[in-house]
Amino acid sequence: MNIIFMLIIASLIIAVVFFILFVRSVKSGQYDDVYTPSVRMLFDDELVTEKSKKESNSN
């Protein structure tokens, strides 16, 4: 029974540490990218066209 309490305490400590790290990263602005999601599909199209041009030149 003691091991269950120790595991619960250990998991709560780990959860609190991860929550603190998450809040810290949000406050530092790590997730504040508002430009890239709106143009992500444009980046994918450019990569596909470059690959197809390289393949056509090599044949």
C-alpha distance matrix in Angstrom:
0.0 3.8 5.4 5.4 6.8 8.9 10.2 11.1 12.9 14.6 15.8 17.1 18.9 20.4 21.5 23.1 24.9 26.3 27.4 29.2 30.9 31.9 33.4 35.1 36.7 37.9 39.5 41.2 42.9 41.5 41.5 44.9 47.0 49.3 52.1 50.6 49.2 52.6 54.4 51.9 53.8 57.0 55.4 54.5 58.1 59.6 57.5 58.5 62.2 62.1 60.7 63.3 66.1 65.0 64.8 68.3 69.8 68.5 70.0
3.8 0.0 3.8 5.4 5.3 6.3 8.7 10.0 10.7 12.3 14.3 15.5 16.7 18.5 20.0 21.3 22.8 24.6 25.8 27.2 28.9 30.4 31.7 33.2 34.9 36.4 37.7 39.3 41.2 39.9 40.2 43.6 45.8 48.3 51.1 49.7 48.5 52.0 53.8 51.3 53.5 56.4 54.8 54.0 57.7 59.0 56.9 58.1 61.8 61.5 60.2 62.9 65.6 64.4 64.4 67.9 69.3 68.0 69.7
5.4 3.8 0.0 3.8 5.4 4.9 6.1 8.5 9.8 10.3 12.1 14.1 15.2 16.3 18.0 19.8 21.0 22.4 24.0 25.6 26.9 28.3 30.1 31.4 32.9 34.5 36.1 37.4 39.3 37.7 38.0 41.5 43.5 46.0 48.7 47.1 45.9 49.5 51.1 48.5 50.6 53.6 51.8 50.9 54.6 55.8 53.7 54.9 58.5 58.2 56.8 59.5 62.2 60.9 60.9 64.4 65.7 64.4 66.1
5.4 5.4 3.8 0.0 3.8 5.4 5.1 6.1 8.6 9.8 10.5 12.2 14.2 15.3 16.3 18.3 20.0 21.1 22.3 24.3 25.8 26.7 28.4 30.2 31.6 32.8 34.5 36.2 37.8 36.2 36.2 39.7 41.6 44.0 46.7 45.2 43.9 47.3 49.1 46.6 48.6 51.7 50.1 49.2 52.8 54.3 52.3 53.4 57.0 56.9 55.6 58.2 61.0 59.9 59.9 63.3 64.8 63.6 65.2
6.8 5.3 5.4 3.8 0.0 3.8 5.4 5.1 6.1 8.5 9.9 10.6 12.3 14.3 15.2 16.5 18.4 20.0 20.9 22.5 24.4 25.6 26.9 28.5 30.3 31.5 32.9 34.7 36.5 35.3 35.5 38.8 41.1 43.4 46.3 45.1 43.9 47.3 49.2 46.9 49.1 52.1 50.6 49.9 53.6 54.9 53.0 54.4 57.9 57.8 56.7 59.4 62.0 61.1 61.2 64.6 66.0 64.9 66.7
8.9 6.3 4.9 5.4 3.8 0.0 3.8 5.5 5.2 6.1 8.6 9.9 10.6 12.3 14.1 15.4 16.6 18.4 19.9 21.2 22.7 24.3 25.8 27.0 28.8 30.4 31.7 33.1 35.1 33.8 34.3 37.7 39.9 42.5 45.2 43.9 42.9 46.5 48.2 45.8 48.1 51.0 49.2 48.7 52.4 53.5 51.5 53.0 56.5 56.2 55.0 57.9 60.4 59.2 59.5 63.0 64.2 63.0 64.9
10.2 8.7 6.1 5.1 5.4 3.8 0.0 3.8 5.4 5.0 6.0 8.5 9.8 10.5 12.0 14.1 15.3 16.4 18.1 19.9 21.1 22.3 24.2 25.6 27.0 28.5 30.2 31.6 33.3 31.7 31.9 35.4 37.4 40.0 42.6 41.1 40.0 43.6 45.2 42.7 44.9 47.8 46.1 45.4 49.1 50.3 48.3 49.6 53.2 52.9 51.7 54.5 57.1 56.0 56.1 59.6 60.9 59.7 61.5
11.1 10.0 8.5 6.1 5.1 5.5 3.8 0.0 3.8 5.5 5.2 6.1 8.6 9.9 10.4 12.2 14.3 15.4 16.3 18.3 20.0 20.9 22.3 24.2 25.7 26.8 28.4 30.2 31.9 30.6 30.5 33.9 36.1 38.4 41.3 40.1 38.8 42.2 44.1 41.8 44.0 47.0 45.5 45.0 48.6 50.0 48.2 49.5 53.1 53.0 51.9 54.7 57.3 56.4 56.6 60.0 61.4 60.4 62.2
12.9 10.7 9.8 8.6 6.1 5.2 5.4 3.8 0.0 3.8 5.5 5.1 6.2 8.7 9.8 10.6 12.4 14.4 15.2 16.5 18.5 19.9 21.0 22.5 24.5 25.8 27.0 28.7 30.7 29.6 30.0 33.3 35.7 38.2 41.1 40.1 39.1 42.5 44.4 42.3 44.8 47.6 46.0 45.7 49.4 50.5 48.8 50.4 53.8 53.6 52.7 55.6 58.0 57.1 57.5 60.9 62.1 61.2 63.2
14.6 12.3 10.3 9.8 8.5 6.1 5.0 5.5 3.8 0.0 3.8 5.5 5.1 6.3 8.6 10.0 10.7 12.5 14.2 15.5 16.7 18.4 20.1 21.2 22.8 24.5 25.9 27.2 29.2 27.8 28.4 31.8 34.0 36.7 39.4 38.1 37.4 40.9 42.5 40.2 42.8 45.5 43.6 43.3 47.1 48.0 46.1 47.8 51.2 50.8 49.9 52.8 55.2 54.1 54.6 58.0 59.1 58.1 60.2
15.8 14.3 12.1 10.5 9.9 8.6 6.0 5.2 5.5 3.8 0.0 3.8 5.4 5.1 6.0 8.6 9.8 10.6 12.1 14.2 15.4 16.4 18.3 19.9 21.1 22.5 24.3 25.7 27.3 25.8 26.0 29.5 31.5 34.0 36.8 35.4 34.4 37.9 39.6 37.3 39.7 42.5 40.9 40.5 44.1 45.3 43.5 45.0 48.5 48.3 47.3 50.2 52.7 51.7 52.1 55.5 56.7 55.9 57.8
17.1 15.5 14.1 12.2 10.6 9.9 8.5 6.1 5.1 5.5 3.8 0.0 3.8 5.4 5.0 6.1 8.6 9.9 10.4 12.2 14.2 15.1 16.3 18.2 19.9 20.9 22.4 24.2 26.0 24.9 25.1 28.3 30.7 33.1 36.1 35.2 34.1 37.5 39.5 37.5 40.0 42.8 41.3 41.2 44.8 46.0 44.4 46.1 49.5 49.3 48.6 51.5 53.9 53.1 53.7 57.0 58.2 57.6 59.6
18.9 16.7 15.2 14.2 12.3 10.6 9.8 8.6 6.2 5.1 5.4 3.8 0.0 3.8 5.4 5.2 6.2 8.7 9.9 10.6 12.4 14.3 15.4 16.5 18.5 20.1 21.2 22.6 24.8 23.8 24.5 27.7 30.2 32.9 35.8 34.9 34.2 37.7 39.5 37.5 40.3 42.8 41.1 41.2 44.9 45.7 44.1 46.0 49.3 48.9 48.3 51.4 53.6 52.7 53.4 56.7 57.7 57.1 59.3
20.4 18.5 16.3 15.3 14.3 12.3 10.5 9.9 8.7 6.3 5.1 5.4 3.8 0.0 3.8 5.5 5.1 6.3 8.6 9.9 10.7 12.3 14.3 15.3 16.6 18.5 20.1 21.2 23.1 21.5 22.2 25.7 27.8 30.6 33.3 32.1 31.5 35.0 36.6 34.4 37.1 39.7 37.9 37.8 41.5 42.4 40.7 42.5 45.9 45.4 44.7 47.8 50.0 49.0 49.7 53.1 54.1 53.3 55.5
21.5 20.0 18.0 16.3 15.2 14.1 12.0 10.4 9.8 8.6 6.0 5.0 5.4 3.8 0.0 3.8 5.5 5.2 6.1 8.6 9.9 10.5 12.3 14.1 15.4 16.5 18.3 20.0 21.5 20.2 20.3 23.6 25.9 28.4 31.3 30.2 29.3 32.8 34.6 32.6 35.2 37.9 36.4 36.4 40.0 41.1 39.6 41.4 44.7 44.5 44.0 46.8 49.2 48.5 49.1 52.4 53.6 53.0 55.1
23.1 21.3 19.8 18.3 16.5 15.4 14.1 12.2 10.6 10.0 8.6 6.1 5.2 5.5 3.8 0.0 3.8 5.5 5.0 6.1 8.6 9.8 10.5 12.1 14.2 15.3 16.4 18.3 20.2 19.5 20.0 23.0 25.7 28.2 31.3 30.6 30.0 33.3 35.3 33.6 36.5 39.0 37.5 37.8 41.4 42.3 41.0 43.0 46.2 46.0 45.7 48.6 50.8 50.1 51.0 54.2 55.3 54.9 57.1
24.9 22.8 21.0 20.0 18.4 16.6 15.3 14.3 12.4 10.7 9.8 8.6 6.2 5.1 5.5 3.8 0.0 3.8 5.4 5.2 6.2 8.6 10.0 10.6 12.4 14.4 15.5 16.6 18.8 17.8 18.8 22.0 24.5 27.4 30.2 29.4 29.1 32.6 34.3 32.5 35.5 37.8 36.0 36.4 40.1 40.7 39.3 41.5 44.6 44.1 43.8 46.9 48.9 48.0 49.1 52.3 53.2 52.7 55.1
26.3 24.6 22.4 21.1 20.0 18.4 16.4 15.4 14.4 12.5 10.6 9.9 8.7 6.3 5.2 5.5 3.8 0.0 3.8 5.4 5.1 6.1 8.7 9.8 10.5 12.3 14.2 15.3 16.9 15.4 16.0 19.4 21.7 24.5 27.2 26.2 25.7 29.2 30.9 29.0 31.9 34.3 32.5 32.8 36.5 37.3 35.9 37.9 41.1 40.7 40.4 43.4 45.5 44.8 45.7 48.9 49.9 49.5 51.8
27.4 25.8 24.0 22.3 20.9 19.9 18.1 16.3 15.2 14.2 12.1 10.4 9.9 8.6 6.1 5.0 5.4 3.8 0.0 3.8 5.4 5.0 6.2 8.5 9.9 10.6 12.3 14.2 15.7 14.9 15.0 18.1 20.8 23.2 26.3 25.7 25.1 28.4 30.4 28.8 31.8 34.2 32.8 33.3 36.9 37.8 36.7 38.8 41.8 41.7 41.6 44.5 46.6 46.1 47.2 50.2 51.3 51.1 53.4
29.2 27.2 25.6 24.3 22.5 21.2 19.9 18.3 16.5 15.5 14.2 12.2 10.6 9.9 8.6 6.1 5.2 5.4 3.8 0.0 3.8 5.4 5.2 6.1 8.6 10.0 10.6 12.3 14.5 14.2 15.2 17.9 20.9 23.6 26.6 26.3 26.2 29.4 31.3 30.0 33.2 35.3 33.8 34.6 38.2 38.7 37.7 40.1 43.0 42.6 42.7 45.8 47.6 47.1 48.4 51.4 52.2 52.1 54.6
30.9 28.9 26.9 25.8 24.4 22.7 21.1 20.0 18.5 16.7 15.4 14.2 12.4 10.7 9.9 8.6 6.2 5.1 5.4 3.8 0.0 3.8 5.5 5.0 6.2 8.7 9.9 10.5 12.7 11.6 13.1 16.1 18.7 21.7 24.4 23.8 23.9 27.3 28.9 27.4 30.7 32.6 30.8 31.7 35.3 35.7 34.5 37.0 39.9 39.3 39.4 42.6 44.3 43.6 45.0 48.1 48.8 48.6 51.2
31.9 30.4 28.3 26.7 25.6 24.3 22.3 20.9 19.9 18.4 16.4 15.1 14.3 12.3 10.5 9.8 8.6 6.1 5.0 5.4 3.8 0.0 3.8 5.4 5.2 6.2 8.7 9.9 11.0 9.9 10.3 13.5 16.0 18.8 21.7 21.1 20.9 24.2 26.0 24.6 27.8 29.9 28.4 29.2 32.8 33.4 32.5 34.8 37.7 37.4 37.6 40.6 42.4 42.0 43.3 46.3 47.2 47.2 49.6
33.4 31.7 30.1 28.4 26.9 25.8 24.2 22.3 21.0 20.1 18.3 16.3 15.4 14.3 12.3 10.5 10.0 8.7 6.2 5.2 5.5 3.8 0.0 3.8 5.5 5.1 6.2 8.6 10.1 10.3 10.8 13.1 16.3 18.7 22.0 22.1 21.9 24.8 27.0 26.1 29.3 31.3 30.1 31.2 34.6 35.2 34.6 37.0 39.7 39.6 40.0 42.9 44.6 44.4 45.9 48.7 49.6 49.8 52.3
35.1 33.2 31.4 30.2 28.5 27.0 25.6 24.2 22.5 21.2 19.9 18.2 16.5 15.3 14.1 12.1 10.6 9.8 8.5 6.1 5.0 5.4 3.8 0.0 3.8 5.5 5.2 6.2 8.9 9.2 11.0 13.1 16.2 19.1 21.9 22.1 22.5 25.5 27.3 26.4 29.9 31.5 30.0 31.4 34.8 35.0 34.4 37.1 39.6 39.1 39.7 42.8 44.2 43.8 45.5 48.4 48.9 49.2 51.8
36.7 34.9 32.9 31.6 30.3 28.8 27.0 25.7 24.5 22.8 21.1 19.9 18.5 16.6 15.4 14.2 12.4 10.5 9.9 8.6 6.2 5.2 5.5 3.8 0.0 3.8 5.5 5.1 6.5 5.7 7.7 10.2 13.0 16.1 18.7 18.6 19.1 22.2 23.8 22.8 26.3 27.9 26.3 27.6 31.1 31.2 30.6 33.3 35.8 35.3 35.9 39.0 40.4 40.0 41.7 44.6 45.2 45.4 48.1
37.9 36.4 34.5 32.8 31.5 30.4 28.5 26.8 25.8 24.5 22.5 20.9 20.1 18.5 16.5 15.3 14.4 12.3 10.6 10.0 8.7 6.2 5.1 5.5 3.8 0.0 3.8 5.4 5.3 5.8 6.1 8.1 11.4 13.9 17.0 17.3 17.5 20.3 22.4 21.7 25.1 26.8 25.7 27.2 30.4 30.8 30.5 33.1 35.6 35.4 36.2 39.1 40.5 40.5 42.2 44.8 45.6 46.1 48.6
39.5 37.7 36.1 34.5 32.9 31.7 30.2 28.4 27.0 25.9 24.3 22.4 21.2 20.1 18.3 16.4 15.5 14.2 12.3 10.6 9.9 8.7 6.2 5.2 5.5 3.8 0.0 3.8 5.4 7.7 8.8 9.5 13.1 15.5 18.5 19.4 20.0 22.5 24.5 24.3 27.8 29.2 28.1 29.9 33.0 33.2 33.1 35.9 38.1 37.8 38.8 41.8 43.0 43.0 44.9 47.4 48.0 48.7 51.3
41.2 39.3 37.4 36.2 34.7 33.1 31.6 30.2 28.7 27.2 25.7 24.2 22.6 21.2 20.0 18.3 16.6 15.3 14.2 12.3 10.5 9.9 8.6 6.2 5.1 5.4 3.8 0.0 3.8 5.8 8.5 9.0 12.2 15.0 17.5 18.2 19.5 22.0 23.5 23.3 26.9 27.9 26.5 28.5 31.7 31.4 31.2 34.2 36.3 35.7 36.8 39.9 40.9 40.7 42.8 45.4 45.7 46.3 49.1
42.9 41.2 39.3 37.8 36.5 35.1 33.3 31.9 30.7 29.2 27.3 26.0 24.8 23.1 21.5 20.2 18.8 16.9 15.7 14.5 12.7 11.0 10.1 8.9 6.5 5.3 5.4 3.8 0.0 3.8 5.5 5.3 8.4 11.2 13.8 14.6 15.8 18.2 19.8 19.8 23.5 24.4 23.2 25.3 28.4 28.3 28.3 31.2 33.2 32.9 34.1 37.0 38.0 38.1 40.2 42.6 43.1 43.9 46.6
41.5 39.9 37.7 36.2 35.3 33.8 31.7 30.6 29.6 27.8 25.8 24.9 23.8 21.5 20.2 19.5 17.8 15.4 14.9 14.2 11.6 9.9 10.3 9.2 5.7 5.8 7.7 5.8 3.8 0.0 3.8 5.7 7.7 11.2 13.3 13.2 14.4 17.3 18.6 17.9 21.5 22.7 21.1 22.9 26.2 26.1 25.7 28.6 30.9 30.4 31.3 34.4 35.5 35.4 37.3 39.9 40.5 41.0 43.7
41.5 40.2 38.0 36.2 35.5 34.3 31.9 30.5 30.0 28.4 26.0 25.1 24.5 22.2 20.3 20.0 18.8 16.0 15.0 15.2 13.1 10.3 10.8 11.0 7.7 6.1 8.8 8.5 5.5 3.8 0.0 3.8 5.7 8.7 11.4 11.3 11.6 14.6 16.4 15.7 19.2 20.7 19.6 21.2 24.4 24.8 24.7 27.2 29.6 29.5 30.5 33.2 34.7 34.8 36.6 39.0 39.9 40.6 43.0
44.9 43.6 41.5 39.7 38.8 37.7 35.4 33.9 33.3 31.8 29.5 28.3 27.7 25.7 23.6 23.0 22.0 19.4 18.1 17.9 16.1 13.5 13.1 13.1 10.2 8.1 9.5 9.0 5.3 5.7 3.8 0.0 3.8 6.1 9.1 10.1 10.9 13.1 15.1 15.3 18.8 19.9 19.2 21.3 24.1 24.4 24.8 27.4 29.4 29.5 30.8 33.4 34.6 35.1 37.0 39.2 40.0 41.0 43.5
47.0 45.8 43.5 41.6 41.1 39.9 37.4 36.1 35.7 34.0 31.5 30.7 30.2 27.8 25.9 25.7 24.5 21.7 20.8 20.9 18.7 16.0 16.3 16.2 13.0 11.4 13.1 12.2 8.4 7.7 5.7 3.8 0.0 3.8 5.8 6.4 7.7 9.9 11.4 11.7 15.3 16.2 15.4 17.7 20.4 20.6 21.1 23.8 25.6 25.8 27.2 29.8 30.9 31.5 33.4 35.6 36.4 37.5 39.9
49.3 48.3 46.0 44.0 43.4 42.5 40.0 38.4 38.2 36.7 34.0 33.1 32.9 30.6 28.4 28.2 27.4 24.5 23.2 23.6 21.7 18.8 18.7 19.1 16.1 13.9 15.5 15.0 11.2 11.2 8.7 6.1 3.8 0.0 3.8 6.1 6.5 7.4 9.8 11.0 14.2 15.0 15.1 17.5 19.7 20.2 21.3 23.7 25.3 25.9 27.6 29.7 30.8 31.9 33.8 35.6 36.6 38.0 40.3
52.1 51.1 48.7 46.7 46.3 45.2 42.6 41.3 41.1 39.4 36.8 36.1 35.8 33.3 31.3 31.3 30.2 27.2 26.3 26.6 24.4 21.7 22.0 21.9 18.7 17.0 18.5 17.5 13.8 13.3 11.4 9.1 5.8 3.8 0.0 3.8 5.8 5.8 6.9 8.8 11.9 11.9 12.1 14.9 16.8 16.9 18.4 20.9 22.1 22.6 24.7 26.7 27.6 28.7 30.8 32.4 33.3 34.9 37.2
50.6 49.7 47.1 45.2 45.1 43.9 41.1 40.1 40.1 38.1 35.4 35.2 34.9 32.1 30.2 30.6 29.4 26.2 25.7 26.3 23.8 21.1 22.1 22.1 18.6 17.3 19.4 18.2 14.6 13.2 11.3 10.1 6.4 6.1 3.8 0.0 3.8 5.5 5.4 5.7 9.3 9.8 9.2 11.7 14.1 14.4 15.3 17.8 19.5 19.9 21.6 23.8 24.9 25.8 27.8 29.6 30.6 32.0 34.2
49.2 48.5 45.9 43.9 43.9 42.9 40.0 38.8 39.1 37.4 34.4 34.1 34.2 31.5 29.3 30.0 29.1 25.7 25.1 26.2 23.9 20.9 21.9 22.5 19.1 17.5 20.0 19.5 15.8 14.4 11.6 10.9 7.7 6.5 5.8 3.8 0.0 3.8 5.6 5.2 8.1 9.9 10.2 11.7 14.1 15.3 16.2 18.1 20.0 21.0 22.3 24.3 25.8 27.0 28.5 30.3 31.7 33.0 35.0
52.6 52.0 49.5 47.3 47.3 46.5 43.6 42.2 42.5 40.9 37.9 37.5 37.7 35.0 32.8 33.3 32.6 29.2 28.4 29.4 27.3 24.2 24.8 25.5 22.2 20.3 22.5 22.0 18.2 17.3 14.6 13.1 9.9 7.4 5.8 5.5 3.8 0.0 3.8 5.9 7.6 8.6 10.2 12.0 13.4 14.7 16.5 18.1 19.5 20.9 22.6 24.1 25.4 27.1 28.6 30.0 31.5 33.2 35.0
54.4 53.8 51.1 49.1 49.2 48.2 45.2 44.1 44.4 42.5 39.6 39.5 39.5 36.6 34.6 35.3 34.3 30.9 30.4 31.3 28.9 26.0 27.0 27.3 23.8 22.4 24.5 23.5 19.8 18.6 16.4 15.1 11.4 9.8 6.9 5.4 5.6 3.8 0.0 3.8 5.5 5.2 6.6 9.1 10.3 11.1 13.0 14.9 16.0 17.2 19.2 20.7 21.8 23.4 25.2 26.5 27.8 29.6 31.5
51.9 51.3 48.5 46.6 46.9 45.8 42.7 41.8 42.3 40.2 37.3 37.5 37.5 34.4 32.6 33.6 32.5 29.0 28.8 30.0 27.4 24.6 26.1 26.4 22.8 21.7 24.3 23.3 19.8 17.9 15.7 15.3 11.7 11.0 8.8 5.7 5.2 5.9 3.8 0.0 3.8 5.4 5.2 6.6 9.0 10.2 11.1 12.9 14.8 15.9 17.2 19.1 20.6 21.9 23.3 25.1 26.5 27.9 29.8
53.8 53.5 50.6 48.6 49.1 48.1 44.9 44.0 44.8 42.8 39.7 40.0 40.3 37.1 35.2 36.5 35.5 31.9 31.8 33.2 30.7 27.8 29.3 29.9 26.3 25.1 27.8 26.9 23.5 21.5 19.2 18.8 15.3 14.2 11.9 9.3 8.1 7.6 5.5 3.8 0.0 3.8 5.4 5.2 6.4 8.9 10.2 10.9 12.7 14.6 15.8 17.0 18.8 20.5 21.6 23.0 24.9 26.4 27.9
57.0 56.4 53.6 51.7 52.1 51.0 47.8 47.0 47.6 45.5 42.5 42.8 42.8 39.7 37.9 39.0 37.8 34.3 34.2 35.3 32.6 29.9 31.3 31.5 27.9 26.8 29.2 27.9 24.4 22.7 20.7 19.9 16.2 15.0 11.9 9.8 9.9 8.6 5.2 5.4 3.8 0.0 3.8 5.4 5.2 6.4 8.9 10.1 10.9 12.6 14.6 15.7 16.9 18.8 20.4 21.5 23.0 24.9 26.6
55.4 54.8 51.8 50.1 50.6 49.2 46.1 45.5 46.0 43.6 40.9 41.3 41.1 37.9 36.4 37.5 36.0 32.5 32.8 33.8 30.8 28.4 30.1 30.0 26.3 25.7 28.1 26.5 23.2 21.1 19.6 19.2 15.4 15.1 12.1 9.2 10.2 10.2 6.6 5.2 5.4 3.8 0.0 3.8 5.5 5.3 6.4 8.9 10.2 10.9 12.7 14.6 15.8 17.0 18.8 20.4 21.6 23.2 25.2
54.5 54.0 50.9 49.2 49.9 48.7 45.4 45.0 45.7 43.3 40.5 41.2 41.2 37.8 36.4 37.8 36.4 32.8 33.3 34.6 31.7 29.2 31.2 31.4 27.6 27.2 29.9 28.5 25.3 22.9 21.2 21.3 17.7 17.5 14.9 11.7 11.7 12.0 9.1 6.6 5.2 5.4 3.8 0.0 3.8 5.5 5.2 6.4 8.8 10.1 10.9 12.6 14.6 15.8 16.9 18.7 20.4 21.6 23.3
58.1 57.7 54.6 52.8 53.6 52.4 49.1 48.6 49.4 47.1 44.1 44.8 44.9 41.5 40.0 41.4 40.1 36.5 36.9 38.2 35.3 32.8 34.6 34.8 31.1 30.4 33.0 31.7 28.4 26.2 24.4 24.1 20.4 19.7 16.8 14.1 14.1 13.4 10.3 9.0 6.4 5.2 5.5 3.8 0.0 3.8 5.5 5.2 6.3 8.7 10.1 10.8 12.5 14.5 15.6 16.7 18.6 20.4 21.7
59.6 59.0 55.8 54.3 54.9 53.5 50.3 50.0 50.5 48.0 45.3 46.0 45.7 42.4 41.1 42.3 40.7 37.3 37.8 38.7 35.7 33.4 35.2 35.0 31.2 30.8 33.2 31.4 28.3 26.1 24.8 24.4 20.6 20.2 16.9 14.4 15.3 14.7 11.1 10.2 8.9 6.4 5.3 5.5 3.8 0.0 3.8 5.5 5.3 6.3 8.7 10.1 10.7 12.5 14.4 15.6 16.7 18.7 20.6
57.5 56.9 53.7 52.3 53.0 51.5 48.3 48.2 48.8 46.1 43.5 44.4 44.1 40.7 39.6 41.0 39.3 35.9 36.7 37.7 34.5 32.5 34.6 34.4 30.6 30.5 33.1 31.2 28.3 25.7 24.7 24.8 21.1 21.3 18.4 15.3 16.2 16.5 13.0 11.1 10.2 8.9 6.4 5.2 5.5 3.8 0.0 3.8 5.5 5.2 6.3 8.8 10.1 10.8 12.5 14.5 15.6 16.9 18.9
58.5 58.1 54.9 53.4 54.4 53.0 49.6 49.5 50.4 47.8 45.0 46.1 46.0 42.5 41.4 43.0 41.5 37.9 38.8 40.1 37.0 34.8 37.0 37.1 33.3 33.1 35.9 34.2 31.2 28.6 27.2 27.4 23.8 23.7 20.9 17.8 18.1 18.1 14.9 12.9 10.9 10.1 8.9 6.4 5.2 5.5 3.8 0.0 3.8 5.5 5.2 6.3 8.7 10.1 10.7 12.4 14.4 15.7 17.0
62.2 61.8 58.5 57.0 57.9 56.5 53.2 53.1 53.8 51.2 48.5 49.5 49.3 45.9 44.7 46.2 44.6 41.1 41.8 43.0 39.9 37.7 39.7 39.6 35.8 35.6 38.1 36.3 33.2 30.9 29.6 29.4 25.6 25.3 22.1 19.5 20.0 19.5 16.0 14.8 12.7 10.9 10.2 8.8 6.3 5.3 5.5 3.8 0.0 3.8 5.4 5.1 6.2 8.7 9.9 10.6 12.3 14.4 15.8
62.1 61.5 58.2 56.9 57.8 56.2 52.9 53.0 53.6 50.8 48.3 49.3 48.9 45.4 44.5 46.0 44.1 40.7 41.7 42.6 39.3 37.4 39.6 39.1 35.3 35.4 37.8 35.7 32.9 30.4 29.5 29.5 25.8 25.9 22.6 19.9 21.0 20.9 17.2 15.9 14.6 12.6 10.9 10.1 8.7 6.3 5.2 5.5 3.8 0.0 3.8 5.5 5.2 6.3 8.7 10.0 10.7 12.5 14.7
60.7 60.2 56.8 55.6 56.7 55.0 51.7 51.9 52.7 49.9 47.3 48.6 48.3 44.7 44.0 45.7 43.8 40.4 41.6 42.7 39.4 37.6 40.0 39.7 35.9 36.2 38.8 36.8 34.1 31.3 30.5 30.8 27.2 27.6 24.7 21.6 22.3 22.6 19.2 17.2 15.8 14.6 12.7 10.9 10.1 8.7 6.3 5.2 5.4 3.8 0.0 3.8 5.5 5.2 6.2 8.7 10.0 10.8 12.7
63.3 62.9 59.5 58.2 59.4 57.9 54.5 54.7 55.6 52.8 50.2 51.5 51.4 47.8 46.8 48.6 46.9 43.4 44.5 45.8 42.6 40.6 42.9 42.8 39.0 39.1 41.8 39.9 37.0 34.4 33.2 33.4 29.8 29.7 26.7 23.8 24.3 24.1 20.7 19.1 17.0 15.7 14.6 12.6 10.8 10.1 8.8 6.3 5.1 5.5 3.8 0.0 3.8 5.4 5.1 6.2 8.6 10.0 11.0
66.1 65.6 62.2 61.0 62.0 60.4 57.1 57.3 58.0 55.2 52.7 53.9 53.6 50.0 49.2 50.8 48.9 45.5 46.6 47.6 44.3 42.4 44.6 44.2 40.4 40.5 43.0 40.9 38.0 35.5 34.7 34.6 30.9 30.8 27.6 24.9 25.8 25.4 21.8 20.6 18.8 16.9 15.8 14.6 12.5 10.7 10.1 8.7 6.2 5.2 5.5 3.8 0.0 3.8 5.4 5.2 6.2 8.7 10.3
65.0 64.4 60.9 59.9 61.1 59.2 56.0 56.4 57.1 54.1 51.7 53.1 52.7 49.0 48.5 50.1 48.0 44.8 46.1 47.1 43.6 42.0 44.4 43.8 40.0 40.5 43.0 40.7 38.1 35.4 34.8 35.1 31.5 31.9 28.7 25.8 27.0 27.1 23.4 21.9 20.5 18.8 17.0 15.8 14.5 12.5 10.8 10.1 8.7 6.3 5.2 5.4 3.8 0.0 3.8 5.5 5.2 6.2 8.9
64.8 64.4 60.9 59.9 61.2 59.5 56.1 56.6 57.5 54.6 52.1 53.7 53.4 49.7 49.1 51.0 49.1 45.7 47.2 48.4 45.0 43.3 45.9 45.5 41.7 42.2 44.9 42.8 40.2 37.3 36.6 37.0 33.4 33.8 30.8 27.8 28.5 28.6 25.2 23.3 21.6 20.4 18.8 16.9 15.6 14.4 12.5 10.7 9.9 8.7 6.2 5.1 5.4 3.8 0.0 3.8 5.5 5.3 6.5
68.3 67.9 64.4 63.3 64.6 63.0 59.6 60.0 60.9 58.0 55.5 57.0 56.7 53.1 52.4 54.2 52.3 48.9 50.2 51.4 48.1 46.3 48.7 48.4 44.6 44.8 47.4 45.4 42.6 39.9 39.0 39.2 35.6 35.6 32.4 29.6 30.3 30.0 26.5 25.1 23.0 21.5 20.4 18.7 16.7 15.6 14.5 12.4 10.6 10.0 8.7 6.2 5.2 5.5 3.8 0.0 3.8 5.5 5.5
69.8 69.3 65.7 64.8 66.0 64.2 60.9 61.4 62.1 59.1 56.7 58.2 57.7 54.1 53.6 55.3 53.2 49.9 51.3 52.2 48.8 47.2 49.6 48.9 45.2 45.6 48.0 45.7 43.1 40.5 39.9 40.0 36.4 36.6 33.3 30.6 31.7 31.5 27.8 26.5 24.9 23.0 21.6 20.4 18.6 16.7 15.6 14.4 12.3 10.7 10.0 8.6 6.2 5.2 5.5 3.8 0.0 3.8 5.6
68.5 68.0 64.4 63.6 64.9 63.0 59.7 60.4 61.2 58.1 55.9 57.6 57.1 53.3 53.0 54.9 52.7 49.5 51.1 52.1 48.6 47.2 49.8 49.2 45.4 46.1 48.7 46.3 43.9 41.0 40.6 41.0 37.5 38.0 34.9 32.0 33.0 33.2 29.6 27.9 26.4 24.9 23.2 21.6 20.4 18.7 16.9 15.7 14.4 12.5 10.8 10.0 8.7 6.2 5.3 5.5 3.8 0.0 3.8
70.0 69.7 66.1 65.2 66.7 64.9 61.5 62.2 63.2 60.2 57.8 59.6 59.3 55.5 55.1 57.1 55.1 51.8 53.4 54.6 51.2 49.6 52.3 51.8 48.1 48.6 51.3 49.1 46.6 43.7 43.0 43.5 39.9 40.3 37.2 34.2 35.0 35.0 31.5 29.8 27.9 26.6 25.2 23.3 21.7 20.6 18.9 17.0 15.8 14.7 12.7 11.0 10.3 8.9 6.5 5.5 5.6 3.8 0.0
